[in-house]
Amino acid sequence: MLRQRLIQKYNALDKTNQSGVALSLFGVAGWTLAIAMVYLFGQIFQQPAKINLTHFVIIPSCLVLVSMILNFFEYDKKWGVKPSRLTGFLTILHGIWGLYVSLQMNENYNGYIVLFLFSFGLLYLKTSFGFLPTLVFSAFHMVLALIMIAALKINLGTDEYIFFLFFAFYGGSSAFVNEMNRRRSLHLKSAIAQRKHGYEQLEKILFPHQIRNIAAGAAVESTLPIQQGFGCCVLFEVVDSAKIKHELAQEYIRDIFRLFSLQLRQSYEPGAQISNGYRVAEMNNKFVCTVGFPFHCPNGERPSRLSLKIAKDFINIFQENILRMDYYKPIPCSVVIAAGELEGFFTRGFPIEYQLHGEPLIKAEQINQMSKLARLNDKIQGSTLVIQDRVFNSLRSVERRDFMPIEIQEAHTQDGTNATIEKLYVQEIPYESSSSADRKAS
């Protein structure tokens, strides 16, 4: 139970305090190696070492324990001190104490022990610490050693001279290496920041699974399906947008279309390429998307049923947000749903783009033109949801009952061709006034 609570407490710490706990345990390794080195030099010089238990075990253990407690219980936050500074201060105490007890060992090899502890102390420094800080650390260590040698009245021997010789080489070379590592680290951080920025910008124009696959070595042309598949086209249009005399009309419409895109990506799953829909085009007053292809419908939903839900969501989003414009008269919208085979492809010209073509896109535009004609003939009033007979037949009975058939046999489309539609079904959406919206909000 206690072990689990300690583990949970450790996992709850932030990274700096976790590093502080780890560095505290690092001190145990350092003192253990120091004791081992003392015994080793005693064997080499055939002069057994007399290790003081208080100097090499009790006091270092207390320093380790204090460091662990302060980091584990986050006293740095209570005192308003950075964890790194707290750990650094305790590490300096380890170094000073280690220098003090090492110089009091056998005079034939105490300089070698000091050299070992100095080398071990350099491990505490970050490799990106830089030239000057490393040099200052080394110089402080040497000056402190000279002060202690003088205070303890220790005779300078061969081992002390070797220590100072290696200090000059090792301290200087470490400072040079750390400076190179610091510059390399800064360059790496800059590269990482640039790469992160690049990914953030790519996420604005590509789906996450596309970025992931491209990073893994895939070509962009393989990140979306280029075969045929069944789906529905949902075409949303703001009716008579050119007649809206408001200086912020386009701002409101752009923001509404942004909400449409968010609605399409609500159920996006990168691994399975599942999403509510795929945005095909966003124009001045028109938003076109497909459902069921190139992304699969979530939870195995049928494209026709999901398209109806998305179309109604679009209408609700439009009505709720267009009211903020506080226009002097209602602004209707029109939504069309058509179903059929779709096919995806990547353009060959630069920059390449993923595009769709197929019957639903063509049918949706034809139906939209016909609904405009019906509106001119006063057959349709206000906001409307018009669906193809194939979509109507695929809906549940409870969903079909709100639609009424509309007889429009032929219409002249924008591309100059005549299109015959077997049967259309329309649902008129009542305009939501600002007063009704206020009552709904309350």
ABEGO torsion letter per residue (X at the ends): XAAAAAAAAAAABBAAAAAAAAAAAAAAAAAAAAAAAAAAAAAAAGBBBBBBAAAAAAAAAAAAAAAAAAAAAGAAAAAGBBAAAAAAAAAAAAAAAAAAAAAABBAAAAAAAAAAAAAAAAAABBAAAEAAAAAAAAAAAAAAAAAAAAAAGBBBBAAAAAAAAAAAAAAAAAAAAAAAAAAAAAAAAAAAAAAAAAAAAAAAABBAAAAAAAAAGBBAAAABBABBBBBBBBBBBBBGAAABBBAAAAAAAAAAAAAAAAAAAAABBAAAGBBABBBABBBAABBBBBBGOABBBBGGBBAAAAAAAAAAAAAAAAAAAAAAAGBABBBBBBBBBBBEBBBBBBBABOBBBBBBBEAAAAAAAAAAAAAAAAAAAGABBEBBBBBBAAAAAABBAAAAAABBBBBBABBBBAAGBBBBBABBBBBBBBBBBAAAAAAAAX
